[in-house]
Amino acid sequence: MLNKQEERILKLIPRARSDNDPLAPEFPAVNPKFPATPTYQIRYKKFTRLFLKDESFNPTGTHKDRLAWELVCQYRHFLEAKRQGIVSGPLPQFSMISSGNAALAVGRAFERYHLPRLKILVDIHTNQKIRSFLANNHCQVYVTDLSIKKLDFQDILRLTHNKRGF
């Protein structure tokens, strides 16, 4: 059973006829089309079929908006499963390592659909201006020394204080 806020969130997230049909695209959500961004054939040396995909048309101007959209779709799936009684509890938060375009794209997409703030883990050497910028774009920022060891998903959840998240 969804609460009123979750029902509103679910209604906000567009649903395409198919998750993988070029004739019925779902990305970008505000103006779905295939291909999603302009593609130009260019000439370079001896290449005969070389194309440039212009991702600047995406909401944050990068290809990371595609990742952000897929994560929004995962929340849609979670809410649909909750509506059917398959899962229960509050919306989980998502944690990831990023100090750049991925965090920005995901944070803004989550904000657009009223999803929980993104929890991001950044390196201790990440510039404070970047940290502040991301914090102002629907991200909760956590800092660690990423050079100490390779982190697995459990480490990332622990370091971002996200016991129930993914």
C-alpha positions in Angstrom: 0.0 0.0 0.0 1.4 3.4 -1.0 0.9 6.5 1.0 -0.3 9.7 -0.6 3.2 11.1 -1.2 4.3 7.8 -2.8 1.2 7.8 -5.1 2.1 11.3 -6.2 5.7 10.3 -6.9 4.6 7.2 -8.9 2.2 9.4 -11.0 5.1 11.8 -11.8 7.4 9.2 -13.3 6.4 8.6 -16.9 5.8 5.1 -18.0 6.6 4.0 -21.6 4.9 1.2 -23.4 8.2 -0.6 -23.4 11.5 -0.2 -21.6 13.5 -1.0 -24.8 11.5 -0.2 -27.9 12.9 2.4 -30.3 9.4 2.9 -31.7 8.1 3.8 -28.2 11.0 5.6 -26.5 11.0 6.7 -22.8 14.1 8.9 -22.7 14.5 11.8 -22.2 11.3 11.8 -20.0 10.4 15.4 -21.0 10.5 14.7 -24.7 11.0 11.0 -25.5 12.5 10.2 -28.9 14.8 7.8 -30.6 17.6 8.5 -30.9 17.3 10.6 -27.7 19.9 13.1 -28.7 21.1 14.2 -32.1 23.6 12.1 -33.9 25.9 13.4 -36.6 28.0 11.6 -39.1 31.5 13.1 -39.2 34.6 12.5 -41.3 37.9 11.7 -39.7 40.9 10.3 -41.5 40.0 6.9 -43.0 36.8 6.2 -41.0 33.9 5.8 -43.3 31.1 5.5 -40.7 31.9 7.6 -37.7 29.2 9.3 -35.7 29.1 11.9 -33.0 26.3 11.7 -30.4 25.5 15.1 -28.9 24.6 14.5 -25.3 24.4 18.2 -24.5 20.7 18.0 -25.2 20.2 15.9 -22.0 18.9 17.6 -18.8 22.4 18.1 -17.4 24.2 18.0 -20.7 25.9 14.6 -20.2 25.4 11.0 -21.0 25.0 10.4 -17.2 21.4 11.6 -17.5 20.7 8.1 -19.0 22.0 6.5 -15.8 19.8 8.9 -13.8 16.7 8.0 -15.8 17.3 4.3 -15.3 17.6 4.8 -11.5 14.3 6.8 -11.5 12.8 3.8 -13.3 14.0 1.6 -10.5 12.2 3.7 -8.0 9.1 3.4 -10.2 9.5 -0.4 -10.1 9.9 -0.3 -6.3 6.7 1.8 -5.9 4.8 -0.5 -8.2 6.0 -3.5 -6.2 5.0 -1.8 -3.0 1.6 -1.0 -4.3 1.2 -4.8 -5.0 2.3 -5.7 -1.5 5.6 -7.3 -2.7 7.8 -5.0 -0.7 7.1 -2.7 2.2 8.7 0.2 4.1 9.8 3.7 3.1 11.6 4.5 -0.2 15.2 3.5 0.2 18.0 5.9 -0.5 20.5 5.3 -3.2 24.3 5.6 -2.5 27.1 5.8 -5.0 30.7 7.0 -5.4 30.8 10.2 -7.5 32.1 13.7 -7.4 30.9 14.8 -10.8 28.4 14.4 -13.6 26.8 11.2 -12.3 26.0 12.7 -8.9 24.7 15.8 -10.5 22.5 14.0 -13.0 21.1 11.6 -10.5 20.6 14.2 -7.8 18.7 16.5 -10.2 16.6 13.6 -11.5 15.7 12.5 -8.0 14.7 16.0 -7.1 12.6 16.4 -10.2 10.6 13.3 -9.2 10.6 14.0 -5.4 12.7 11.0 -4.7 15.0 10.7 -1.6 18.2 12.7 -1.8 21.1 10.9 -3.4 23.9 9.8 -0.9 27.3 10.3 -2.5 30.7 9.3 -1.3 33.5 11.6 -2.5 37.2 11.5 -2.0 38.8 13.7 0.7 40.6 15.6 -2.1 37.4 16.6 -3.8 37.2 20.4 -4.0 34.9 22.0 -1.4 33.1 24.0 -4.1 32.2 20.8 -5.9 31.0 19.2 -2.6 28.8 22.3 -1.9 27.5 22.3 -5.5 26.5 18.7 -5.2 24.9 19.3 -1.8 22.8 22.0 -3.4 21.7 19.6 -6.1 19.8 17.1 -4.0 22.8 15.1 -2.8 24.0 14.2 0.7 27.7 14.3 0.6 30.0 12.0 2.6 33.8 12.2 2.5 36.4 9.4 2.8 39.8 8.6 1.5 39.1 6.5 -1.6 42.8 5.5 -2.0 42.8 3.3 1.2 41.0 0.3 -0.3 38.7 -0.9 -3.0 35.1 -0.4 -1.7 32.3 -2.9 -2.2 28.6 -2.0 -2.0 28.5 -2.7 1.7 31.3 -0.3 2.4 29.6 2.4 0.4 26.3 1.9 2.3 28.1 2.0 5.6 30.2 5.1 4.7 27.0 6.9 3.6 25.0 5.9 6.7 22.5 4.0 4.5 21.6 0.8 6.2 18.3 0.3 4.4 19.3 1.7 1.0 20.9 0.4 -2.1 
